[in-house]
């Protein structure tokens, strides 16, 4: 490996922070940049929690990535003596007539050695009486999955990076002149940064920095998240001690995290929202989305009817047309890599993607086309 390269990583979220840390641990000199800090409220990695799951349907790379990430989350939790992964289990409810996604998930789960249970509706009713399983045909339960502390783990990664000798700077990379060659990065503090290789993990801003290359591959959308107050402490409970994380695959896909860390019962509609500017967008939730989420919650969790709304959040997905990530070299610059398109499900994969990026660059490899994550024609490299 060419382990003494100077690597510049732009973006300290789940993708960029883990990438910088893995480079550092391989012996590289690494500079990590972020405009507003790890897990900030504008970033795709902002907020308090993210789901850790491995059910992803057939013919995809994400179950294997999730399995590797689970091992890495465990490794770094032990090393740092901190807890970020809460193993409440994840329940995937099949309320759609078409269950090809779920049926196609099970072979991938077995191959990745992810523990799971195929549950009938009566079995789920017995285990979780808090949930109304009307119209749910069957389910998949991953007992060792759950949810992650998002903002806190982003900060922990950067703290470990700095403690290990990495350079972290609170500065923005300016977008002018990035599409043809990068002799250096111009930064918002007026300085310049030169490196041997550059990794841009800029989340919803990636398309703004590389308009010509990214084009419409990343479309940030506004996503509203709601937290409701649980009933008083009497059974059935609605906290993470008594309920798993859940996803409900019906006409719409709803998901949620039971009450945790005193933040309330989290519910969201996964339907893609309108286009959203992550820098200047006003983060005010939609009344129509709140009405739809409350109606759903009342149906699926009857005891939560009339539960008070105690907190809201607006984040964004960095959506790609096919929901796959972007992991590739820039088509015209061999020393520039673009990683993004988290599409709302990327956070959990940060440790494995960071490890993969370090291996690709330090071993001078190309991303595996089978992943469908390499997006750019190599024929353009010499232009």
Secondary structure, 3 states (H helix, E strand, C coil): CCCCCEEEEECCCHHHHHHHHHHHHCCCEEEEEECCCCCCCCCCCCCCEEEECCCCCCCCCHHHHHHHHHHHHHHHHHHHCCCCEECCCEEEEECCCCCHHHHHHHHHHHHCCCCCEEEEHHHHHHHCCCCCCCCCCEEEEECCCEEEEHHHHHHHHHHHHHHCCCEEEECCECCCCCCCCCCCEEECCCCEECCCEEEECCHHHHHHHCHHHHCCCCEEEEEEEEEECCCCCCCCCCECCCCCEEEEECCCEEEEECECCCCCEEEEECCCCCECCCCCCCCCCCHHHHHHHHHHHHHHCHHHCCCCEEEEEEEEEEECCCCCCEEEEECCEEEEEEEECCCCCCHHHHHHHHHHHHHHHHCCCCCCHHHCCCCCCHHHCCC
